[in-house]
């Protein structure tokens, strides 16, 4: 048997899974490296920001200390000049004053929160007041002498002012030391968090590396298992393909046979070598080959799993030219970029012959049943006529003779007995007439189906006590004899079933002719019939009704539900009724 090989066979499902997982874990590894890099950069940025604020806080502390030192230098130069009068102290004082201005500006520019700026402004106001006193003392010393300068110094309360300046400076410095401690802690925490995050990322990367190794090994094992299962599946498929009782052949898009199984040779008589590469139309009867090519092309445009030629009688051609009946199911599979169709062919010649034989037997049985029913109706008609024309007349004459005999004076002693015999003779005659009527009402032949049904409804109501409503619409005066007879007997059986099973108080009968169809409807509102009672073959009466309808190409439908009554509908097409 020829086998088909896929050009992509080296890329087995196991290898594809392994390749996908390798790519997946490669991306995971790159992702972890990227995460570690991002965490490192984030940590460095956080630490750098923390370092900036720590250094900034230290600069504020230094600026504050420098400002306090400059004030002390200015105060020392002022005292030296007041005491000695030496001009050299003036230069020191001017230099210290300039430093005070610069240090104050630096401190104001470096403050980074509103509370601290408020303290610095308070400190600046104290410093400005102190500088004014120092300048006034220096001016008085130069212009008025030591005593005037001393008076200014004493009036300016130098020690108290300096204490206020030191207190304000200490508040600023204490706040900055608090900020320094806080920012140092933040720096250490960020450094610690970054280190922990980096270590965790490295740990995750290590775990990922271990999992990748385990997963790849598992993928390799799964690939091996998948490959073994594939080989086993291929072996099983090959065995099933070879052992199948159906003829199986694979066809490419060009319509060439690419693969066949041994059953094909047995069914069609071709050797495998005679079929491979040949057009599939070789197996199609010659008169159907042209159409088959178009069907094949359309199938490859929209391949599906489906029966071929659904609802059609398919045939195939053997090597010796024999044509036989087949059933074909179609499937397909893809091999690389190519689509291949698979046909499963079964020889149904014997089944077809059996079906035809069964169909003929069924038709024969229906024909026999029809002839039997026709013969039965004819026999009923003959017996009814004989009963009515012969026995019924004789009984009537007997009653009349007994009446005459009872009138004879010589028979007065037997008058009572004769009158009783006369009465029984009349009753017997009436019974014979009734039996004759039930077998075949003469009214059916005399004045038609509509009058026969109406009369039977009246008699049925009188006998059963069930109110019977009869309605007719547009019924032709003349109906085929067999149609009228079948309708009448179906109607009789329907009313008998109502009397036996319905337990109802009234029944509705409608006979109408609509669109060339004679329709009889019998409906009651009784207890209804169960599903078991409605099953095919459950009752001889229902079977007889359906067979009678079938004899005149009609149909009987029965609809019933427990507790909701029963409705019998008979329809017979009468295109020529008139």
Beta strands, then each sheet from edge to edge (+ up, - down):
strand 1: 247-251
strand 2: 257-260
strand 3: 306-307
strand 4: 314-317
strand 5: 323-335
strand 6: 338-347
strand 7: 467-473
strand 8: 506-514
strand 9: 517-524
strand 10: 554-560
strand 11: 566-573
sheet 1: 2+ 1- 6+ 5- 3+
sheet 2: 2+ 1- 6+ 5- 4+
sheet 3: 7+ 8+ 9- 11+ 10-
end
